[in-house]
Amino acid sequence: MNIAQTSFAEVTAQRLQALAELYRLGQVSEVMDRTLEKLLAYEAELCQTQLNQLQTDLAAFEQQYQLSSDEFYRRFQAGQTDDSIDFVEWASLVQMAHNLKQRLKLLTEAVKA
């Protein structure tokens, strides 16, 4: 992270701490509550859209190489594949999908809470 990103992250963290404190104290307005709920739902929707696209891309690799992404990634991590452009891209997509699934889980749990 560069300095600007660090500062942005720190400011955002401070804002989130203030928001958490307001919730803890029961000092949140209905507008704040609805806004936060809508924000989380919107982010979850965006994340799901991105994940759907990644899954389409992964399916294309799976069909091309007749191998599941899980099995491919296991082999890739074990060094049992070459470092062709396709395999590096496929591995990147698997990692991205994994990260999006984690993010989506957090967001959907937050929306349901």
C-alpha atoms as one frame of an Amber mdcrd trajectory, in Angstrom:
protein
   0.000   0.000   0.000   1.225   3.467  -0.754   0.905   6.451   1.599  -2.379
   7.669   0.094  -3.924   4.203   0.405  -2.677   3.874   3.984  -4.161   7.226
   4.926  -7.439   6.330   3.233  -7.493   2.980   5.039  -6.758   4.650   8.386
  -9.481   7.268   7.896 -11.955   4.585   6.886 -11.007   2.471   9.903 -11.590
   5.471  12.187 -14.979   6.092  10.609 -15.955   2.467  11.057 -14.849   2.561
  14.689 -17.012   5.647  15.245 -19.946   3.933  13.581 -19.434   0.801  15.693
 -19.343   2.948  18.838 -22.585   4.663  17.837 -24.206   1.256  17.370 -22.808
   0.053  20.680 -24.269   3.091  22.417 -27.616   2.731  20.660 -27.196   6.155
  19.062 -27.865   5.184  15.458 -30.616   6.793  13.453 -32.970   4.859  11.243
 -31.386   6.562   8.215 -27.899   5.365   9.217 -29.198   1.871   9.826 -31.020
   1.650   6.472 -28.060   3.174   4.639 -25.654   0.636   6.084 -28.019  -2.224
   5.273 -28.404  -0.995   1.676 -24.657  -0.524   1.295 -23.935  -4.059   2.455
 -26.662  -5.499   0.217 -25.381  -3.512  -2.771 -21.806  -4.668  -2.198 -23.009
  -8.265  -1.864 -24.881  -7.935  -5.169 -21.798  -6.545  -6.925 -19.682  -9.298
  -5.450 -22.145 -11.966  -6.621 -22.119 -10.502 -10.139 -18.317 -10.602 -10.219
 -18.318 -14.143  -8.865 -20.807 -15.263 -11.523 -18.529 -13.885 -14.245 -15.499
 -15.594 -12.724 -17.378 -18.876 -12.532 -18.213 -18.557 -16.231 -14.540 -17.971
 -16.982 -13.529 -20.920 -14.792 -16.051 -23.176 -16.523 -14.441 -22.352 -19.869
 -11.042 -23.509 -18.582 -12.593 -26.607 -17.022 -14.214 -27.523 -20.316 -11.076
 -26.790 -22.332  -8.828 -28.911 -20.090 -11.449 -31.430 -18.868 -10.474 -30.780
 -15.254 -12.244 -29.168 -12.310 -10.813 -25.903 -11.063 -10.266 -27.415  -7.620
  -8.250 -30.298  -9.027  -6.343 -28.015 -11.381  -5.456 -25.634  -8.539  -4.315
 -28.507  -6.335  -2.012 -29.664  -9.128  -0.851 -26.116  -9.880   0.043 -25.511
  -6.218   1.895 -28.847  -6.117   3.949 -27.859  -9.168   2.384 -30.576 -11.295
   1.502 -28.215 -14.158   3.607 -26.023 -16.357   3.580 -22.228 -16.123   1.752
 -21.589 -19.376  -0.201 -18.366 -19.686  -3.478 -20.313 -19.518  -2.527 -22.034
 -16.280  -1.300 -18.850 -14.616  -4.525 -17.100 -15.630  -6.633 -20.053 -14.467
  -4.856 -20.117 -11.096  -5.403 -16.370 -10.733  -9.103 -16.792 -11.469  -9.362
 -19.588  -8.885  -7.748 -17.325  -6.268  -9.988 -14.415  -7.201 -13.085 -16.612
  -6.957 -11.963 -17.868  -3.547 -11.462 -14.285  -2.306 -14.835 -13.198  -3.676
 -16.568 -16.139  -1.987 -15.051 -15.113   1.340 -16.067 -11.488   0.803 -19.580
 -12.485  -0.259 -19.962 -14.678   2.821 -19.013 -11.782   5.102 -21.317  -9.372
   3.308 -24.323 -11.706   3.233 -23.864 -12.594   6.904 -23.763  -8.877   7.714
 -26.940  -8.224   5.708 -28.768 -11.093   7.469 -27.667  -9.976  10.940
